[in-house]
Amino acid sequence: MSTYAVTAASGQLGRLAVEALLDRGITDVIAIVRTPDKVADLAERGVTVRAGDYSDPASLAAALQGVDRLLLVSGSEPGGRIAQHTNVIEAAKANGVQRIAYTGILRADTSGSPLAPDHKGTEEVLAASGLEVTVLRNSWYLENYTSRLAEYTANGVILGAAHDGKVSAASRQDYAEAAVAALVADAPKPVYELAGESFDFPELAATVSEVTGTAVTYQDSSTEDYAAKLQGFGLDAGTAGFVAGLDASIAAGDLFTESTDLVDLIGRPATTLTEAVRAAHTA
């Protein structure tokens, strides 16, 4: 019987992945977190909790002892992920981990997203590791938008620079279930392009309007003008450029796909935009 571990298990995606393993009746589960107290509830459910920090190789060496299959949830520090992920991969090799599943970004090898280089670099480290690897290239989370519902309805506008670009998004729950399905599979694909329903930003605004009863429109700008607006709202130039660059990537089609990999893995339809907005509105 395999022992499964999930890194960043106190985070939103990692916690859902641990719960998805438990829902499958898997009992030999290790949650790796920086602060064990944050997952005390998981420990009460029989999950083994170990301290592990992506920037602390010694902690990772201890945390990964006895692990057979590992879900490496991407770190949250742009520019620092490759070094951090390499620490996890090296610790996995040293401990005899059999398989790593890694959560990256859609089409990491060709995407122009400012987030893509970290993920592409990590994929290269994984490829050179000699381990069995499953790459889970996630598109956008629906929660990236539903978490801003109050902002959208208060202002009556969604600002952006995505032009007519479409986003193929799914919920964190969808991605967590897909990750676990790939992790437990006997013969998973080496790479999955994971995504759900596709929509553009006018469609996002229309859905928010319909569900909430508050009129919301999408206001499109050039990348440069959008970055300037963001600076006007208080973001520093670097952060504003980064956020505007994400929309430029969407405009270029980097987060659009017709792949059915996610649905194939989870065995059900992905969460729709309307379902996600409705759930956030009534929460």
KEVO-587646 format. One line per field, with one value per residue (C-alpha): residue number from 1; residue in three letters; z, x, y. Coordinates in nm, 4 decimals. Each point is the difference from the previous one (the first is absolute). Example, Ala and Ser with C-alpha at 12.3 -4.5 7.8 and 13.67 -1.06 7.14 Angstrom:
# KEVO-587646
num <- 1,2
residu <- ALA,SER
c3 <- 0.7800,-0.0660
c1 <- 1.2300,0.1370
c2 <- -0.4500,0.3440
This chain:
# KEVO-587646
num <- 1,2,3,4,5,6,7,8,9,10,11,12,13,14,15,16,17,18,19,20,21,22,23,24,25,26,27,28,29,30,31,32,33,34,35,36,37,38,39,40,41,42,43,44,45,46,47,48,49,50,51,52,53,54,55,56,57,58,59,60,61,62,63,64,65,66,67,68,69,70,71,72,73,74,75,76,77,78,79,80,81,82,83,84,85,86,87,88,89,90,91,92,93,94,95,96,97,98,99,100,101,102,103,104,105,106,107,108,109,110,111,112,113,114,115,116,117,118,119,120,121,122,123,124,125,126,127,128,129,130,131,132,133,134,135,136,137,138,139,140,141,142,143,144,145,146,147,148,149,150,151,152,153,154,155,156,157,158,159,160,161,162,163,164,165,166,167,168,169,170,171,172,173,174,175,176,177,178,179,180,181,182,183,184,185,186,187,188,189,190,191,192,193,194,195,196,197,198,199,200,201,202,203,204,205,206,207,208,209,210,211,212,213,214,215,216,217,218,219,220,221,222,223,224,225,226,227,228,229,230,231,232,233,234,235,236,237,238,239,240,241,242,243,244,245,246,247,248,249,250,251,252,253,254,255,256,257,258,259,260,261,262,263,264,265,266,267,268,269,270,271,272,273,274,275,276,277,278,279,280,281,282,283
residu <- MET,SER,THR,TYR,ALA,VAL,THR,ALA,ALA,SER,GLY,GLN,LEU,GLY,ARG,LEU,ALA,VAL,GLU,ALA,LEU,LEU,ASP,ARG,GLY,ILE,THR,ASP,VAL,ILE,ALA,ILE,VAL,ARG,THR,PRO,ASP,LYS,VAL,ALA,ASP,LEU,ALA,GLU,ARG,GLY,VAL,THR,VAL,ARG,ALA,GLY,ASP,TYR,SER,ASP,PRO,ALA,SER,LEU,ALA,ALA,ALA,LEU,GLN,GLY,VAL,ASP,ARG,LEU,LEU,LEU,VAL,SER,GLY,SER,GLU,PRO,GLY,GLY,ARG,ILE,ALA,GLN,HIS,THR,ASN,VAL,ILE,GLU,ALA,ALA,LYS,ALA,ASN,GLY,VAL,GLN,ARG,ILE,ALA,TYR,THR,GLY,ILE,LEU,ARG,ALA,ASP,THR,SER,GLY,SER,PRO,LEU,ALA,PRO,ASP,HIS,LYS,GLY,THR,GLU,GLU,VAL,LEU,ALA,ALA,SER,GLY,LEU,GLU,VAL,THR,VAL,LEU,ARG,ASN,SER,TRP,TYR,LEU,GLU,ASN,TYR,THR,SER,ARG,LEU,ALA,GLU,TYR,THR,ALA,ASN,GLY,VAL,ILE,LEU,GLY,ALA,ALA,HIS,ASP,GLY,LYS,VAL,SER,ALA,ALA,SER,ARG,GLN,ASP,TYR,ALA,GLU,ALA,ALA,VAL,ALA,ALA,LEU,VAL,ALA,ASP,ALA,PRO,LYS,PRO,VAL,TYR,GLU,LEU,ALA,GLY,GLU,SER,PHE,ASP,PHE,PRO,GLU,LEU,ALA,ALA,THR,VAL,SER,GLU,VAL,THR,GLY,THR,ALA,VAL,THR,TYR,GLN,ASP,SER,SER,THR,GLU,ASP,TYR,ALA,ALA,LYS,LEU,GLN,GLY,PHE,GLY,LEU,ASP,ALA,GLY,THR,ALA,GLY,PHE,VAL,ALA,GLY,LEU,ASP,ALA,SER,ILE,ALA,ALA,GLY,ASP,LEU,PHE,THR,GLU,SER,THR,ASP,LEU,VAL,ASP,LEU,ILE,GLY,ARG,PRO,ALA,THR,THR,LEU,THR,GLU,ALA,VAL,ARG,ALA,ALA,HIS,THR,ALA
c3 <- 0.0000,-0.1031,0.2351,-0.1431,0.0955,-0.0918,0.0381,0.0926,0.1599,0.2037,-0.3176,-0.1922,-0.2702,0.2170,0.2679,-0.2611,-0.1433,0.3423,0.0440,-0.3466,0.0974,0.3181,-0.1977,-0.2067,0.3166,-0.0010,0.3584,-0.0355,-0.0686,0.1047,0.0048,-0.0311,0.1270,0.1373,0.3023,0.1232,0.2300,-0.3081,-0.0902,0.3448,-0.1348,-0.2599,0.2707,0.1887,-0.3125,0.0030,-0.2346,0.0927,0.0222,-0.0572,-0.0041,-0.3303,-0.1530,-0.3685,0.0983,0.2678,-0.1591,0.3383,0.0885,-0.3369,0.0422,0.3202,-0.1312,-0.3034,0.1772,-0.0970,-0.2693,-0.3179,-0.1968,0.0456,-0.1124,-0.0279,0.0171,-0.1590,0.2314,0.0108,-0.0484,-0.3655,-0.0877,0.2930,-0.0924,-0.1980,0.2874,0.2501,-0.2180,-0.0683,0.3753,0.0119,-0.3033,0.1390,0.3350,-0.1841,-0.1909,0.3177,0.1712,-0.2843,-0.0934,-0.2982,-0.1667,0.0140,-0.1317,-0.0399,-0.0328,-0.2629,-0.2533,-0.3276,-0.2910,0.2131,-0.2781,-0.2438,0.2127,0.0055,0.3486,0.2481,0.2222,-0.2583,0.0341,0.3570,-0.1041,-0.3162,0.2005,0.2591,-0.2720,-0.1299,0.3467,0.0314,-0.3430,0.1008,0.3375,-0.1253,0.2001,-0.1399,-0.0574,-0.0693,-0.0936,0.0772,-0.1996,0.1600,-0.1710,0.2082,0.3133,-0.0108,0.3495,-0.1508,-0.1096,0.2485,0.2880,-0.1471,-0.0329,0.2610,-0.1770,-0.3376,0.1274,0.2081,-0.2946,-0.2740,-0.2207,-0.0640,-0.1201,-0.2158,-0.3133,-0.1187,-0.3164,-0.1453,0.1631,0.1633,0.3290,0.0417,0.3747,0.2608,0.3753,0.2503,0.0926,-0.3629,-0.0211,0.3344,-0.1034,-0.3340,0.1691,0.2320,-0.2836,-0.1894,0.3132,0.0795,-0.3623,-0.0977,-0.3371,-0.0128,-0.2956,0.0403,-0.0583,0.0531,-0.1274,0.2570,-0.0543,0.0123,-0.1649,-0.2248,0.0239,-0.0823,0.2257,-0.1417,0.0728,0.3526,0.0507,-0.1417,0.2284,0.3070,-0.1007,-0.0497,0.3213,0.2315,-0.1554,-0.0115,-0.3381,-0.0606,-0.3236,-0.1267,-0.0796,-0.2253,-0.0279,-0.1532,0.2144,0.0654,0.0966,0.2260,0.1785,0.0452,0.1471,0.2427,0.1121,0.0514,0.2381,0.2032,-0.1513,-0.0525,-0.3589,0.0082,0.1386,-0.2337,-0.2989,0.1163,0.0362,-0.3351,-0.1520,0.1163,-0.1964,-0.3028,0.0227,0.0066,-0.3054,-0.1759,0.0745,0.2592,0.2360,-0.2638,-0.0899,-0.1276,0.1918,0.1759,0.2337,0.3138,-0.0691,-0.1006,0.3340,0.2319,-0.1846,0.0164,-0.1577,0.1251,0.2124,-0.2220,0.0327,0.0869,0.2707,0.1514,-0.0022,0.1480,0.2790,0.0822,-0.0063,0.2417,0.2326
c1 <- 0.0000,0.1450,0.0650,-0.1152,0.1225,-0.1222,0.2119,-0.1466,-0.2832,-0.1211,-0.0599,-0.3249,0.0942,0.2176,-0.2657,-0.2594,0.2401,0.0500,-0.3764,-0.0390,0.2430,-0.1972,-0.3250,0.1464,0.0477,0.3782,0.1222,0.3783,0.0149,0.2662,-0.0690,0.3172,-0.0349,0.2132,-0.2286,-0.1474,-0.2506,-0.1852,-0.1074,-0.0837,-0.3401,0.1644,0.2087,-0.3224,-0.1213,0.3033,0.2285,0.3679,0.1165,0.3651,0.1783,0.1651,0.1086,0.0905,0.2945,0.1299,0.1502,0.0591,-0.3690,-0.0949,0.2385,-0.1802,-0.3482,0.0329,0.1246,-0.2031,-0.2005,-0.0822,-0.2018,0.0222,-0.2249,0.2256,-0.2259,0.1718,0.1420,-0.1398,0.3102,0.0465,0.3669,0.0844,-0.1914,0.2686,0.2479,-0.2683,-0.1425,0.3498,0.0457,-0.3134,0.1032,0.3470,-0.1466,-0.2443,0.2850,0.2002,-0.2976,-0.0905,-0.3297,-0.1370,-0.2164,-0.0456,-0.3074,0.0588,-0.2569,0.1198,-0.1665,-0.1792,0.2409,0.2981,0.2433,-0.1484,-0.1955,0.0925,-0.1463,0.2342,-0.0704,0.1137,0.3821,-0.0059,-0.2189,0.1940,0.3221,-0.1469,-0.1147,0.3564,0.1342,-0.2587,0.0885,0.3653,-0.0729,-0.0429,-0.3212,-0.3379,-0.1713,-0.3555,-0.0381,-0.3355,-0.0205,-0.2836,-0.1763,-0.1537,-0.2062,-0.3601,0.0699,0.2374,-0.3186,-0.2656,0.2173,-0.0362,-0.3772,-0.0599,0.2489,-0.1662,-0.3492,0.1096,0.1754,-0.2305,0.2992,0.2673,0.3215,0.2484,0.2093,-0.1005,-0.1732,-0.1970,0.2177,-0.1717,0.0810,-0.0630,-0.0516,-0.1045,-0.0369,0.2694,-0.2098,0.0074,0.3771,0.0552,-0.2106,0.1799,0.3399,-0.0906,-0.1495,0.3279,0.2046,-0.1782,-0.0262,0.2079,0.1019,-0.0607,0.0905,0.3307,-0.1711,-0.3575,-0.1343,-0.2716,-0.2788,-0.3753,-0.2583,0.1281,-0.1267,0.1165,-0.0204,-0.3235,-0.1529,0.1419,-0.1605,-0.3306,-0.0014,0.0762,-0.2804,-0.2515,0.0781,0.0304,-0.2630,0.2548,0.1039,0.3698,0.1861,0.3463,0.2272,0.2892,0.3282,0.3405,0.2545,0.1787,-0.3165,-0.1123,0.3365,-0.0307,-0.3486,0.1268,0.2760,-0.2651,-0.1714,0.3198,0.1930,0.3714,0.1224,0.1411,-0.3156,-0.2231,0.2064,-0.0162,-0.3784,-0.0445,0.2344,-0.2319,-0.2833,0.2264,0.0653,-0.3739,-0.0421,0.2612,-0.1977,0.2331,-0.2819,-0.2360,-0.0163,-0.2479,0.1723,-0.2334,0.2712,-0.1611,-0.3439,0.1560,0.1831,-0.2806,-0.2709,-0.2570,-0.0578,0.2255,-0.1502,-0.1489,0.0467,-0.3665,0.0160,0.3111,-0.1390,-0.3290,0.1779,0.2165,-0.3011,-0.2021,0.2882
c2 <- 0.0000,0.3343,0.2901,0.3325,0.3464,0.3457,0.3116,0.3407,-0.1966,0.2961,0.1981,0.0112,-0.2510,-0.2240,-0.0409,-0.0947,-0.2570,-0.1599,-0.0138,-0.1529,-0.2771,-0.0650,-0.0034,-0.2840,-0.2037,0.0432,0.0002,0.0235,0.3739,0.2507,0.3741,0.2076,0.3553,0.2803,0.0430,-0.3306,0.1719,0.1255,-0.3538,-0.1318,-0.0997,-0.2234,-0.1639,-0.0735,-0.1836,-0.2289,0.1914,-0.0003,0.3601,0.0881,0.3337,0.0818,0.3295,0.0330,0.2212,-0.2398,-0.3154,-0.1643,0.0235,-0.1463,-0.2919,-0.0942,0.0729,-0.2286,-0.3109,-0.3053,0.1806,-0.1934,0.2549,0.3753,0.2830,0.3038,0.3034,0.2961,0.2647,0.3511,0.2134,0.1047,-0.0107,-0.2246,-0.3100,-0.1838,-0.0018,-0.0964,-0.2753,-0.1324,-0.0415,-0.2152,-0.2046,-0.0670,-0.1078,-0.2269,-0.1655,-0.0513,-0.1637,-0.2337,0.1636,-0.1906,0.2632,0.3768,0.1772,0.3730,0.2784,0.2472,0.2278,-0.0645,-0.0577,0.0999,-0.0844,0.2539,0.2477,0.3675,0.0426,0.1681,-0.3007,-0.2549,0.0167,-0.1332,-0.2907,-0.0764,0.0045,-0.2340,-0.2390,-0.0071,-0.0850,-0.2757,-0.1401,-0.0189,-0.1600,-0.3561,-0.0333,-0.0958,0.3329,0.1115,0.3669,0.1577,0.3210,0.1918,0.2858,0.2820,-0.0518,0.1207,0.1292,0.2574,0.1764,-0.1078,0.1216,0.3497,-0.0098,0.2706,0.2254,-0.0539,0.0747,0.2991,0.1633,-0.1249,-0.0677,-0.2606,0.1572,-0.1857,-0.0257,-0.3448,0.1294,-0.2916,-0.2646,-0.2945,-0.1693,-0.3727,-0.0111,-0.2547,-0.0059,-0.0898,-0.3009,-0.1151,0.0365,-0.1726,-0.2984,-0.0190,0.0104,-0.2841,-0.2044,0.0293,-0.0714,-0.3255,-0.1197,-0.3020,0.1448,0.3750,0.2183,0.1845,0.3368,0.1131,0.3320,0.0682,0.2506,0.0453,0.2216,0.2789,0.3578,0.3507,0.3026,0.1442,-0.3415,0.0151,0.3415,-0.1218,-0.3027,0.2112,0.2378,-0.2791,-0.1851,0.3010,0.2250,0.2824,0.1367,-0.0612,0.0721,-0.0831,0.2942,-0.0966,0.1914,-0.0354,-0.1799,0.3299,0.1869,-0.2821,0.0013,0.3774,-0.0394,-0.2618,0.2336,0.2640,-0.2416,-0.0268,-0.2896,0.0485,0.0062,-0.3523,-0.1585,0.2012,-0.1126,-0.3595,0.0045,0.1731,-0.2571,-0.2763,0.1596,0.0404,-0.3727,-0.0670,0.2228,-0.2135,-0.3174,-0.1474,-0.1035,-0.1372,-0.3677,-0.2547,-0.2801,-0.2446,-0.1296,0.1421,-0.1440,-0.3316,-0.0188,0.1038,-0.1901,0.2788,0.3432,0.2758,0.2769,0.2679,0.3743,0.0452,-0.2670,0.1560,0.3552,-0.1191,-0.1882,0.3017,0.2332,-0.2114,-0.0891
